[in-house]
Amino acid sequence: MHPLTPLLKGGIALVAILGYFVYQAREVLIDRFLGVGNGEGDPLVWLVESDFLLLAIGVIIGGLLIFIGGFYLSWRMHTFRITDEVVEVRSGILFRTNRRGRLDRIQGINITRPFLARLFGTAKLEVNVAGDDANVQLEYLGSAAADELRREVLRLASGTKVEAATETVVGPTGSLVEQRVAELLAPELNAEQLAAQSVVKMHLGRLIGSLVLSGTTIFLIGFIIAGFIVVSLTGELFYLGGAIPAVLGMASFYYRRFTRSLRYSIAGTPDGVRVGFGLLSTSNETLPPGRIHSVLVSQPLLWRPFGWWEIKITRASKSSAKGAAGQENTTILPVGHIHDVMQVLALILPDMTSERDAQLLHRGLVSPGGDDGFVNSPKRAAPIRWFSWRRNGYALSPSSVLLRKGRVWRELIVVPTARIQSVALEDGPLLRRLGLGALRVHTVAGPVTASLGAVDRVAAVDFFEIVSAAAVSSSSTDTSHRWRSGEALA
């Protein structure tokens, strides 16, 4: 671990406390020297004038030595190792902790650089492992060491038999200040490791527009209008006071979302999809192939005139770091045009890059329904799908299942067949009377629920049989957990 780890993990609070006492002592000494004030009631003055001064100094020095010794031992006892099978971290002095993450269960590797840590050239590395509370965290490492460690973990997890290449990493040169400035201004995603044509970046105007046209803004406007109505009816300005904290909280919320979404970019690498964002505190995460269990592309009604979309994913782990715009790390694209969406889908669904699949995805997003390659709901579904029955349907590709629904709030759900755990076919009394059925594709728990209602019963049975067989076949031949296992030694 980096030698400054104790300082960044808790030592700064100790420095702040010491600074406060030093400041208070300085004020007392200046007052005593100038003869201003008598210091009555001041505990520091009482200590100086009493017989306990030396004892107090000894206690403070002893406490400092204990804290410093504890931080040093904590740093020395915090170790990690990487084998061909696991990433292991050991920490603790009195109470030891041993945490392991299997390489074949790694769902992503995230490197975050809080602003203060960036000033010291350090970073936090988190290995996201499938399961609840299964992640392995390393904080803090040198910035270059964190990048190198991520490359090594991904190489081992990929199953490649090719030895790691010896690379000469050229870092920032010059004085220490120049190096820190160069790191602060450097792009979050290293261009040398990315395919330039795959990079998707956030447009500033689009980002601002998405914040203004969000559901949070509508709630805020409604809250303010309700406040003015109450004041006009009661004549009491007191009620406006309750709106001030809410407005300040919303302003802070918008500021965090805006600053965290700046410099957002997503691109493909040999070891998966790399997502980076952040202005002061930055984050970039690598999602290896085969770790995305389902994808949701949605378009709120207020975004439709501008053609904006949002993409969320479900995966088998949870990162402790927040994603861009303060959302969970399941939001892979906060806002983008249809072209951006198609680029991102090509990155996160590499098995759906054929021309037919691309056309199917595009029709799933913008088509109003009809004969467009989807099996849509029949007209008798109109009583329970008033506006969306023409768009409500599914389509099957060789590698994925597509579920399309919603006309006011458009949604397209894509589930790779290799990630399907089970398929359910349901029909209640109303659906049975209308000759309809409801479908549900089960994957790991997450923000994306792969379900579709009001489907023709015969089509639903066909879906159940075809997808069940495809899921078994795909999972038996899937090798994405060792995505480079086919590489052999030269």
Secondary structure, DSSP 8 states (H G I E B T S, - for coil): --TTHHIIIIIHHHHHHHHHHHHHHHHHHHHHHHT----TT-HHHHHHHSTTHHHHHHHHHHHHHHHHHHHHHHHHH-EEEE-SSEEEEEE-SSS-EEEEEEGGGEEEEEEEE-HHHHHTTEEEEEEEESSTT--EEEEEEEHHHHHHHHHHHHHHHHT--S-----------SSHHHHHHHHHHS-SS-GGGS-GGG-EE--HHHHHHHHHTSHHHHHHHHHHHHHHHHHHHH--THHHHTHHHHHHHHHHHHHHHHHHHTT-EEEEETTEEEEEE-SSSEEEEEE-TT---EEEEEE-GGGGGGT-EEEEEE-S---SS--GGG--TTEEEEEE-HHHHHHHHHHH-TT--SHHHHHHHHHHHH--SSSSSSEE--GGGTTTSTTTTTT-EEEE-SSEEEEEE-SSSEEEEEEEGGG--EEEEE--HHHHHHTEEEEEEE-SSSS---EEEEEEHHHHHHHHHHHHHHHHHHHHH--GGGTTTT----
